[in-house]
């Protein structure tokens, strides 16, 4: 996955699953991904090592991907949005097909 696409994907997962993370993990993620702080800057703010920040960000990424693999919230949201778009265009059969595909998950 391209770095920008990966970052966008992680941000979308974070929007859905942030309440499942610890407060500190969520803070690290926000500083790094939303406010574009470096690992060094975050480590100075929280008075921990740069490596500790790196490890926590990797854990957050792993947690987010695992939550999505089990709960499918992002996948379901995207599928529903495709169905809504199809309905707005009047493509009722296409919308029905999209919704039925989701039942297999």
CORBELCOR-V315344 format. One line per field, one symbol per residue. ss: DSSP state (A for helix, B for strand, O for the rest). psi: psi as a letter, one per 30 degrees, with the letter a starting at -180 (. if undefined). A space follows every 50 residues. Layout:
ss->???
psi->???
This chain:
ss->OOAAAAAAAAAAAAAAAAAAOOAAAAAAAAAAAAOOOOAAAAAAAAOOOA AAAAAAAAAAAAAAAAAAAAAOAAAAAAAAAAAAAAAAOOOAAAAAAAAA AAAOO
psi->kkeeeeeeeeeeeeeegefflleeeeeeeeeeeefhlleeeeeeefhlle eeeeeeeeeeeeeeeeeeeefgeeeeeeeeeeeeeeeffgieeeeeeeee efff.
